[in-house]
Amino acid sequence: MKKLLHVAVIHLLFFAFALSSTFTLAAGVEPSPLNGQWKGQLKVPGGSLDLIITIVPLTGGTYYAALDVPKQKISRMPVEVEFKKDDVLLKIEQAGSRFTGTLSDDKKSIAGTWEQPGLKEQVTFVQAVASVVSAPSFKPALPYKLEEVIVPNKPAKLRLGATLTMPTGNGPFPAVVLISDSGPQDRDASQEEYHMFAILADYLTRHGIAVLRYDDRGVGKSDGHYAIATTADLVTDAQAAMGFLRAHYRVDKKKVGMIGHGEGANIALLAATQLKSPDFVISLAGYGLPGRDVLRRQQVEIMRMIGANSTQVDAALKLHDKMINIIRQTPNNNQARGKVAAMIRLNNADIDPLMARARAAQLTSPWYRYYLDFDPKMKLGEVRCPVLALNGNEDLQVTAGKNLTILQKGLKANGNRNVTVHKVTGVNHSFQPDQSEWPLVNGEQKPNFSPKALALMQTWLDEHARPAPLAIAPTPRSNPKTTLQRPSKPAAVQKTGR
């Protein structure tokens, strides 16, 4: 039990490290056969669990990998990958689990053994493929224009691959930039079959709003390296995207806002404190607590999820606090990495020294250091534009009650009266409703964005992002008895109130 406790403690320390893990690939493997989503079924007492491993190649020969277990509401849990020839090793440290398998000759499945405390089972992961559409194949035309574009971020000297969706008509239209949560994500904010930003962009564009969504640094068609970027660096990406929209001839330059999810919400709020700020902001699962407190709360939630007792939770939090103090009090990265690596090995004798050093490098990265010390409260009072903040009450990563209260108080501190907050019932961190409410598509339930949250956004946007309608005053009637008249003045164009 003592060994298990040490493993659980050190594993759970990294729960909220959103960069997840980066892994060295075997030389010469391009493209990687592991790229994509892999689905398997794990037999457990009383039933089975669907396991979904998502592996995304990044620039520089690295991977972003994550585990999802829908039945247990586990989303994007970091996965370590070791891949040599056809041998695959997946380590899920937060759950104390590992999978050892072999890639099939056709590269479409990985068969092996899943191990976790008290359980050892054979599992076969099969690479997910797109659904086959029955004939006749027909894809209706979209009721808006979709365009692949490149967004230049001149200060950072990089280019971001993006998709712009534009309503039909001449415009000008209100517009929004979508900003993703922490961790390297594609422009659709894809998680297995759930493409959060693609759904959001489709909905908003159908309702008359232009939408720009972009790949994070080092993902898809975007330049740069996500692992060395801080939250402040990512603000410049969002600003570049906003500038791109304001320069578009079919966009209303005075109605350009930002919609951010998770860390993306805080990026949008930071952008709203600077020059050339967005005209409005929608915060989805934004946090009001300092980054280090968010990490602490997340660790408690994940430990409860795997059944840890109060003694184990307390031990994990003490170790967490000690580790964070070392990082914050040791500005020299080489010294900090040495101390952190030593602490990791002290609390987990089985960990490989190279892995301990790699973990220490992650925990002292520019992003992680910035995240630990970033306190949203310090900047919220500088936001002057209208803000809508939505958080789900089923969110285990950013608790709704505490964070919404801080956001609301901070945003209103200096007189911003245009702040609206809502706690959305039955919604998780990814703004998905309960699985029982997912729609049926070809006989199967598919994840979707909460209709309740969409309705709240639409109502708010109708008030804050729509230009006031124009009405033409009627031309005064002429007097039929008068033979000679002065030329009438042109009809006046007047703005009407809502």
C-alpha positions in Angstrom: 0.0 0.0 0.0 2.9 2.4 0.8 4.4 1.8 -2.6 1.0 2.3 -4.3 0.5 5.6 -2.3 3.9 6.9 -3.5 3.0 6.0 -7.1 -0.4 7.6 -6.8 1.0 10.7 -5.2 3.7 11.4 -7.8 1.4 10.4 -10.7 -1.4 12.7 -9.6 1.0 15.6 -9.2 0.9 16.1 -12.9 -2.8 15.9 -13.4 -3.4 19.4 -14.7 -0.2 19.8 -16.6 -2.1 20.6 -19.8 0.9 20.3 -22.1 0.7 16.6 -21.3 3.7 14.6 -22.3 6.1 14.8 -25.2 7.8 11.7 -26.4 10.8 10.8 -28.5 9.9 8.9 -31.6 11.9 6.2 -33.3 14.1 7.7 -36.0 12.8 7.6 -39.5 9.1 7.1 -38.7 7.3 9.6 -40.8 4.4 9.8 -40.7 3.8 8.0 -37.5 1.5 4.9 -37.6 0.3 5.8 -34.1 -1.3 9.1 -35.3 -5.0 9.1 -34.7 -7.6 7.8 -32.2 -7.4 4.3 -30.8 -10.4 2.6 -29.2 -10.4 -0.4 -26.9 -12.7 -2.1 -24.4 -11.5 -2.9 -20.9 -13.3 -5.6 -18.9 -13.9 -4.6 -15.3 -15.9 -6.2 -12.5 -19.5 -5.7 -13.3 -19.1 -4.7 -17.0 -16.7 -2.9 -19.3 -15.2 0.5 -20.0 -14.6 2.1 -23.4 -11.0 3.4 -23.6 -10.1 6.1 -26.2 -6.5 7.0 -26.7 -5.8 10.1 -28.9 -2.3 10.5 -30.3 -1.4 13.7 -32.2 2.0 14.3 -33.8 3.6 17.7 -33.1 6.5 19.5 -34.7 9.9 18.4 -33.8 9.1 14.7 -33.8 7.0 14.7 -30.6 3.5 13.6 -29.6 0.5 14.9 -27.6 -1.4 11.9 -26.2 -4.4 11.7 -24.0 -6.9 9.1 -22.6 -10.7 9.5 -22.4 -13.0 7.1 -20.5 -16.5 8.5 -21.2 -18.3 6.4 -18.5 -16.0 7.7 -15.8 -16.1 11.3 -17.2 -12.3 11.2 -17.6 -11.2 13.6 -20.4 -7.7 14.3 -21.8 -5.8 12.5 -19.1 -2.1 12.6 -20.1 -0.6 9.5 -21.6 3.1 8.8 -22.1 4.1 6.9 -25.2 7.1 4.7 -25.9 7.3 3.4 -29.5 10.1 1.2 -30.9 9.7 -0.8 -34.0 6.2 -2.3 -33.5 6.3 -2.3 -29.7 4.0 0.2 -28.0 4.0 1.2 -24.3 1.4 3.5 -23.0 1.7 4.9 -19.4 -1.2 6.6 -17.7 0.5 7.7 -14.5 -2.5 9.5 -13.0 -4.5 6.3 -13.0 -1.5 4.1 -12.1 -2.1 2.2 -15.3 0.0 1.0 -18.3 -0.6 -0.8 -21.5 2.0 -3.0 -23.3 1.2 -4.1 -26.8 2.3 -4.7 -30.4 1.2 -2.9 -33.5 -0.3 -5.2 -36.1 1.2 -5.6 -39.5 -1.5 -3.6 -41.2 -1.0 -0.8 -38.6 -4.7 -0.7 -37.7 -4.7 -2.3 -34.3 -2.6 -2.7 -31.1 -3.1 -5.9 -29.1 -1.6 -6.2 -25.6 -2.1 -6.2 -21.8 -3.7 -3.4 -19.7 -2.5 -3.3 -16.1 -3.7 -1.2 -13.1 -3.9 -1.9 -9.4 -6.0 -5.0 -8.9 -6.6 -5.6 -12.6 -4.8 -7.2 -15.5 -6.7 -7.7 -18.8 -6.1 -8.2 -22.5 -7.1 -5.2 -24.6 -7.0 -4.6 -28.3 -7.0 -1.0 -29.5 -8.4 -0.5 -33.0 -7.6 2.7 -34.9 -10.8 4.7 -35.4 -11.9 5.4 -39.0 -14.4 7.7 -40.5 -17.9 6.4 -40.7 -18.9 5.0 -44.1 -21.9 6.8 -45.5 -24.4 4.6 -47.3 -25.1 5.2 -50.9 -26.2 7.4 -52.4 -23.6 9.7 -50.9 -24.9 13.2 -50.6 -23.5 16.1 -48.7 -25.7 19.2 -48.7 -24.1 22.5 -49.3 -23.4 24.6 -46.3 -25.5 27.8 -45.9 -22.3 29.8 -45.5 -18.9 30.2 -47.0 -16.0 28.2 -45.5 -12.4 29.2 -46.3 -8.9 28.0 -45.4 -6.8 31.0 -44.4 -3.4 31.8 -42.9 -3.2 34.3 -40.0 0.2 36.0 -39.6 1.4 36.8 -36.1 4.1 39.3 -37.0 5.4 40.0 -33.5 6.0 36.3 -33.0 7.2 35.8 -36.6 4.9 32.8 -37.2 1.8 31.9 -39.2 -1.3 30.2 -37.9 -3.4 27.8 -40.1 -7.1 28.7 -39.7 -10.6 28.3 -41.0 -12.9 31.3 -41.6 -16.7 30.7 -41.9 -18.6 33.7 -43.3 -22.4 34.1 -43.4 -24.0 34.6 -46.9 -24.8 38.1 -47.9 -22.9 41.3 -48.2 -22.4 42.1 -44.5 -20.7 43.6 -42.7 -21.1 40.9 -40.1 -20.2 40.7 -36.4 -17.3 38.2 -35.9 -15.6 36.1 -33.2 -12.3 34.4 -32.7 -12.4 31.0 -31.0 -9.5 30.4 -28.5 -8.8 26.8 -27.3 -8.1 25.4 -23.8 -4.6 24.6 -22.6 -2.6 22.0 -24.4 -1.8 21.9 -28.1 -5.1 21.6 -30.0 -6.3 21.7 -33.6 -8.6 24.4 -34.9 -11.7 22.3 -34.1 -10.6 21.6 -30.5 -11.1 17.9 -31.3 -11.6 15.3 -28.7 -12.4 11.9 -30.2 -15.7 12.3 -32.1 -16.4 15.6 -30.4 -15.2 18.7 -32.4 -16.2 21.5 -30.0 -15.1 24.5 -32.1 -16.4 23.1 -35.4 -19.8 22.7 -33.8 -19.7 26.2 -32.3 -18.5 27.8 -35.5 -21.3 26.1 -37.5 -23.9 27.2 -35.1 -22.7 30.8 -34.9 -22.2 31.2 -38.6 -25.7 29.9 -39.3 -26.9 32.7 -37.0 -25.1 35.5 -38.9 -21.7 35.7 -37.1 -18.4 35.2 -38.9 -16.1 32.8 -37.0 -12.3 32.3 -37.2 -10.7 29.3 -35.5 -7.0 28.4 -35.7 -4.6 25.6 -35.0 -2.5 26.1 -31.9 1.3 26.7 -32.3 3.0 23.6 -33.7 -0.3 21.8 -34.6 -1.7 21.2 -38.0 -0.7 24.1 -40.3 0.5 26.4 -37.7 4.2 27.3 -37.1 5.9 27.6 -33.7 6.4 25.3 -30.7 3.6 25.1 -28.2 5.8 23.7 -25.4 7.8 26.9 -25.0 4.9 29.4 -25.2 3.5 31.1 -22.2 -0.1 32.2 -21.8 1.1 35.7 -22.6 2.6 34.5 -25.9 -0.7 32.8 -26.8 -2.5 36.1 -26.2 -0.6 37.5 -29.3 -2.0 34.6 -31.4 -5.5 35.6 -30.4 -4.8 39.2 -31.1 -3.4 38.4 -34.5 -6.6 36.4 -35.3 -8.7 39.4 -34.2 -6.7 41.7 -36.3 -7.2 39.4 -39.3 -11.0 39.6 -38.8 -11.0 43.4 -38.4 -9.2 43.8 -41.7 -11.7 41.7 -43.6 -14.0 43.7 -45.8 -17.1 41.7 -44.8 -16.6 42.1 -41.1 -18.1 44.8 -38.9 -14.9 46.2 -37.4 -16.7 47.5 -34.3 -18.3 44.1 -33.6 -15.3 41.7 -33.3 -15.1 39.6 -30.1 -13.4 36.6 -28.6 -14.9 33.3 -27.3 -12.4 31.3 -25.2 -12.6 27.9 -23.6 -10.7 27.1 -20.3 -7.3 28.8 -20.5 -8.6 30.3 -23.8 -11.2 32.2 -21.8 -8.5 33.8 -19.7 -6.5 34.6 -22.8 -9.5 36.4 -24.2 -9.9 38.4 -20.9 -6.2 39.3 -20.9 -6.5 40.5 -24.5 -9.4 42.7 -23.3 -7.1 44.6 -21.0 -4.8 45.7 -23.8 -4.9 48.2 -26.6 -7.1 47.2 -29.6 -9.1 44.9 -27.3 -12.0 42.8 -28.4 -15.4 44.5 -28.5 -16.9 41.7 -26.3 -15.8 38.4 -24.7 -17.5 35.1 -24.0 -15.7 33.0 -21.3 -16.4 29.3 -21.4 -15.1 27.5 -18.3 -12.8 30.4 -17.5 -11.1 30.3 -14.1 -10.9 33.0 -11.5 -8.5 31.2 -9.2 -4.7 31.5 -9.5 -3.2 28.7 -11.7 -1.6 26.9 -8.7 -5.0 26.7 -6.9 -6.7 25.3 -10.0 -4.1 22.6 -10.2 -4.6 21.8 -6.5 -8.3 21.4 -6.8 -8.0 19.3 -9.9 -5.7 16.9 -8.1 -8.3 16.4 -5.3 -11.0 15.7 -7.9 -9.0 13.1 -9.8 -7.9 11.3 -6.7 -11.5 11.1 -5.5 -12.4 9.7 -8.9 -9.9 6.8 -8.6 -11.1 6.1 -5.0 -8.2 7.6 -3.0 -8.9 8.0 0.7 -8.4 11.2 2.7 -4.9 10.2 3.9 -3.8 9.7 0.3 -5.3 12.9 -0.8 -3.6 14.8 2.0 -0.2 13.3 1.2 -0.6 14.1 -2.4 -1.4 17.7 -1.7 1.5 18.1 0.7 3.9 16.8 -1.9 2.3 19.1 -4.5 2.7 22.2 -2.4 6.3 21.3 -1.6 7.1 20.8 -5.3 5.4 24.1 -6.3 7.3 26.0 -3.7 10.6 24.7 -5.0 9.7 25.8 -8.6 8.5 29.2 -7.5 11.4 29.9 -5.2 14.1 28.7 -7.6 14.2 31.0 -10.7 17.3 29.2 -12.1 15.9 26.5 -14.3 18.9 24.1 -14.1 18.8 24.2 -10.3 15.0 23.9 -10.2 15.0 20.9 -12.5 17.7 19.2 -10.4 15.7 19.6 -7.2 12.4 18.6 -8.8 13.9 15.5 -10.4 15.4 14.5 -7.1 12.0 14.8 -5.4 10.2 12.8 -8.1 12.7 10.0 -7.7 12.5 10.1 -3.9 8.8 9.6 -4.0 8.8 7.1 -6.8 11.7 4.7 -6.7 10.6 2.9 -9.8 10.6 5.8 -12.2 13.4 5.9 -14.8 15.9 8.7 -14.2 15.5 10.0 -17.7 11.7 10.2 -17.2 12.2 12.0 -13.9 14.4 14.6 -15.6 11.9 15.0 -18.5 9.1 15.6 -16.0 11.2 18.1 -14.1 11.8 19.9 -17.4 8.0 20.1 -18.0 7.3 21.4 -14.6 9.8 24.2 -15.0 8.8 25.1 -18.5 7.9 28.8 -19.4 4.2 27.8 -19.7 4.1 26.0 -16.3 5.9 28.8 -14.4 3.6 31.4 -15.9 0.5 29.3 -15.1 1.5 28.8 -11.5 1.8 32.5 -10.8 -1.0 33.8 -13.0 -3.8 35.3 -11.0 -6.8 36.4 -13.1 -8.1 38.7 -10.3 -5.1 41.0 -10.8 -6.3 41.9 -14.4 -10.1 41.4 -14.4 -10.8 45.0 -13.2 -9.1 46.3 -16.4 -11.7 44.6 -18.7 -14.1 47.3 -20.0 -16.0 45.4 -22.7 -19.2 43.4 -22.3 -18.5 39.9 -20.9 -20.6 36.7 -20.7 -19.1 34.0 -18.4 -20.5 30.4 -18.6 -19.3 27.5 -16.5 -20.8 24.0 -16.2 -21.8 22.7 -12.8 -20.4 19.2 -13.8 -17.0 20.6 -14.6 -14.4 18.7 -12.6 -11.5 20.8 -13.9 -12.7 24.3 -13.3 -15.4 24.3 -10.5 -18.2 26.6 -11.5 -19.3 28.1 -8.2 -15.9 29.4 -6.9 -14.5 30.5 -10.3 -17.7 32.3 -11.5 -18.0 34.2 -8.2 -14.4 35.5 -8.6 -14.8 36.3 -12.2 -18.0 38.3 -11.6 -16.6 40.2 -8.7 -13.3 41.0 -10.4 -14.9 42.1 -13.7 -17.3 44.4 -11.9 -14.7 45.8 -9.5 -14.0 49.0 -11.4 -17.5 49.7 -12.7 -18.0 47.4 -15.6 -21.8 46.8 -15.4 -22.0 44.8 -18.6 -21.1 41.5 -17.0 -23.3 38.4 -17.2 -22.6 35.1 -15.5 -24.4 31.7 -15.7 -23.8 28.4 -14.1 -25.1 25.9 -16.7 -26.6 22.8 -15.2 -25.7 19.3 -16.4 -22.7 20.5 -18.4 -19.0 19.3 -18.1 -15.8 21.1 -18.8 -16.1 20.5 -22.6 -19.7 22.0 -22.5 -21.2 18.6 -23.2 -24.6 17.7 -21.7 -25.2 14.3 -20.0 -24.7 11.5 -22.5 -28.4 10.6 -22.3 -29.1 14.0 -24.0 -26.7 13.4 -27.0 -28.5 13.3 -30.3 -28.9 10.1 -32.4 -26.9 10.1 -35.7 -27.3 7.1 -37.9 -28.7 5.2 -34.9 -25.7 6.1 -32.6 -25.5 8.8 -29.9 -23.0 11.4 -30.8 -21.5 14.1 -28.4 -22.7 17.6 -28.9 -22.3 21.1 -27.5 -24.9 21.9 -24.9 -28.0 23.4 -26.6 -28.7 25.2 -23.3 -25.3 27.0 -23.5 -25.7 27.8 -27.2 -29.1 29.4 -26.5 -27.6 31.5 -23.7 -24.8 32.7 -26.0 -27.1 33.5 -28.8 -29.4 35.6 -26.7 -26.5 37.5 -25.3 -24.9 38.0 -28.7 -28.1 39.3 -30.1 -27.9 42.1 -27.6 -24.2 42.8 -27.6 -22.9 41.9 -31.1 -25.6 42.8 -33.4 -25.5 46.3 -35.1 -28.6 48.4 -34.4 -31.0 48.0 -37.4 -31.5 50.9 -39.7 -34.9 52.3 -40.7 -35.6 54.7 -43.5 -37.9 57.5 -42.5 -40.8 58.0 -45.0 -40.6 60.8 -47.5 -43.1 63.6 -46.6 -46.2 63.4 -48.8 -46.6 66.1 -51.4 -49.6 68.4 -51.4 -51.6 67.5 -54.6 -53.2 70.9 -54.7 -49.8 72.6 -54.9 -48.5 73.0 -58.5 -45.1 74.3 -57.6 -43.0 72.7 -54.7 -39.6 73.1 -53.4 -37.4 70.0 -54.0 -37.8 67.8 -50.9 -34.8 66.9 -48.9 -33.5 63.4 -49.1 -35.1 61.0 -46.7 -33.2 60.9 -43.5 -31.6 57.7 -42.3 -32.2 57.3 -38.6 -31.0 54.8 -36.1 -33.8 53.2 -34.1 -33.6 51.9 -30.6 -33.9 48.3 -29.8 
